[in-house]
Amino acid sequence: MLKRTLACAALFLALVVLIPSSASAAEEGVFERYETMPFQPGTLVIPMDAGQKDVLSAFGFVHSLLRNGTAVQRIITPPDLWLVTEARPDGANFSGGPFVISEPNSTAINAVHALFPDVTVDATKETFVSTRVYSILGPTKVLLIKPWSEYSRHGRTELLLDSLRIPYAIRTTLEIDLRPDTMLDYDLIIDDDVGWDGTMSAKTTSMMRTAAFGGKNIIYTDKAMKDSAIAFPKMVTVVPGSLGAFDCRFVPHEESPAQYSGPENISIRSSTNHIDPWIIRRPVSAKVRVLIDCEDYGGDYRIMAAYFAYGKGSVEMLAYHPEDQSGLSYILTSVFYGNRFIQAPPAPVKAMMPPAPDGSGMPLPAALPPPPPPPPPPPGLPVATAIPAQYLFAGFAGIIMADRLRSRVRPKIALRQKHVVSA
């Protein structure tokens, strides 16, 4: 009887550690996969909530780490992650999607941190296991698409990218029309205000769909949202907006595009330098996740920010510019860009073209394949003698992993008095 119990315990441990988690709001439709992973004491944590001194620079810090080969994971919230760390020895909830580094290289991290000295970095004191690990294997390659003339007068997403020291390429709408497949060379495609102003060619439109279906993420800003209505019809309704500041609210979702920690009710400017802002109104598809909405936008309900899954990628619409904001509204509106600046690659599946469009010309997003079956447990693991009995009722993954991980040699990462990695 004891042998059977121990064998079941061992199998449970193998499943907890090895099965990928698809945790997310089921009613929203999952388009991201999360892993279950253990993290040992000494794992570096980059908070993204009130414990972070410079939330926006943290995106630039992480992107720079990825460029020098550092592996980074992000813990998707909600729910918040409870950690015991050097800065929070009594334990605390971490919200906003903290980044973690399980194998820190002190030389590489300190060199990058010297470029971002205000970014807070903490370190764990205890082993923890998360079922919502979003692994980021490399730096996001960003393509910024501008109108073919006078593009500097409109959307200025390059200002945010420059402030975060994130490299990017700029192409004009004319250049993309000549070579639409250029978009396939990048992970994030930003169609910046005013984009094509709703006049994209059929070839460019088709390539945008192909890019998103294959795992690219696309952002449309302000008036360029008219292009999203052409490429992805029946998803959102885009109409002219109004100048001014409006009381809006953040709508949380349990996915990477919606990671944010801060005030949920905030005033956002539609525009200051743009004479013709655009906005999203109802109706929108049931597949669309609203990020920011306004109950009273000149007397009507309007949507400032939203996104939806498409194949293995995503499409996001942002009806504002961070450059027009200040204070907390600047942080909120910029964070949604930052979430896409740091993104995981799509799950590897068999390459295919987008499905045939429906009657409206809209290709129907294909569902992700089911998660692969778990690998068999390591040889000998299910055997009763392989697992001491005291592990049965004390948290299988935590104790076993802790015992194994304590034997590993950890590099030393010096922490400043305010829990910031020293340069």
Beta strands, then each sheet from edge to edge (+ up, - down):
strand 1: 35-39
strand 2: 44-46
strand 3: 72-75
strand 4: 81-83
strand 5: 92-94
strand 6: 99-101
strand 7: 122-123
strand 8: 128-136
strand 9: 142-146
strand 10: 169-172
strand 11: 188-191
strand 12: 217-221
strand 13: 237-240
strand 14: 245-250
strand 15: 265-269
strand 16: 278-281
strand 17: 289-297
strand 18: 300-310
strand 19: 313-318
sheet 1: 1+ 8- 3+ 6- 2+ 7-
sheet 2: 4+ 5-
sheet 3: 10+ 9+ 11+ 12+ 19+ 18- 17+ 14- 15+
sheet 4: 13+ 16-
end
